[in-house]
Each structure stands twice: as C-alpha cells, then as structure tokens.
Amino acid sequence: MSCQKKFNNQCLRDIIKSEGQDTIQLCTKTMRKLLLSLTTVLMMSACGTSNYDIISSYQEQDSEARKLETVATAIIRPVVGDVQVGTEKIEDKWTFSVQQYANLGYDLQSVQNRGLYLSAKKHNADMIVAPIFNFERIGEDENAYYELSITGYLGNFTNWKPMEAKDSTWMRANKLYNVKVVDPYKDNK
C-alpha cells in the first residue's frame, strides 16, 4: 500500500528490513500534513477567544479626588556665633595601630578627622583652628603603628545670637555661600 493514499494504520508504518533489523519508517509526507494540520488547529483554538471573554476577565477602574497634602514644616531662623581663638598653639600626637587604621578605611581624611576630634576633646575646645597635620608610619614589622601630629589653635564658640541681615554681608561679599537673607519678623509686620 502506498504512503500517498489516505492515512491509515498500514500507511503510518511500513515495516521494512534494513541490514537485518526491523525499523519503523513513517510516511513523511502524510506525517508532515498531519503535524501541520494539528498545529494549525491548536493555534486557531488558542487564539479563538471572543471579545466578550476578554472584556469580562479584565476590568479597569480609575478614580481621582482632589487632595491637599498638609506638610509640616518649620522655618528656623539661623543662629550665628563668634569663634574665640586661643593664642597658645597646641601640639598633639595620636597613635593608631595598623588595625585602627584599617578600621578607618586606610583613609587619611578619616584619620585626620579622628585626630581633630581627640584633640578638641582633650583640650575642651569646640574646634581646632588652622590645623597642620603630619602622618607617618613608625616601624616595619608586626609592631608597626601610625602617628598623627596635629598643630593648631583652640577655638570656642561664643556670643550666640539669631542671624540678622548684617551678619550675612561677609558671606555674600566673599561669595562663599549662596545666602538669601529673609527676616521673618520684618517681612510679616
């Protein structure tokens, strides 16, 4: 029976003997037609949903109302003060182990900031004015450490008061800061 005839069990497989073994040979043309037909039917049935099914399964809702968000803000009048700089120069040396230096991220700026904090705390000051630093490693073996030398003047804040327009004049003249001075007491009268 030929494979060109209608599809049936005999056409599905013709048993032939090849090199002493029984093998199943499929009728390729008929099988191709069958697979193409099944694929087409499956694709058509998957895409064959009606618009009603799509609309009923998807619903969109959008609502909007006017809203006014209340934001709690506070306007704080800036405070300024004077720095009283001492006349006596201080010289401090701080040592850091290799592990402490590692904990500070091997960052020189972090070491300097730590040294400034320790010196200000030691001398009961608010800041160290015009500091000069020297940082070096002492030793080469497992006993090595780092030494930070700080030289500067002690500074303490005094005469705290609310900022006025005249206090910001030097800031604008030197263009150090982008300062807009608003006096809420004067503007609200």
Secondary structure, DSSP 4 states (H G I P E B T S, - for coil): --TTS---HHHH-EEEEETTEEEEE--HHHHHHHHHHHHHHHHHHHS---HHHHHHH---------------------EEEEEEEEEEEEEEEEEEEHHHHHHTTT-HHHHHHHHHHHHHHHTT-SEEEEEEEEEEEE-SSTT-EEEEEEEEEEEEEEEEEE--GGGGHHHHHHT-S------HHHHT-
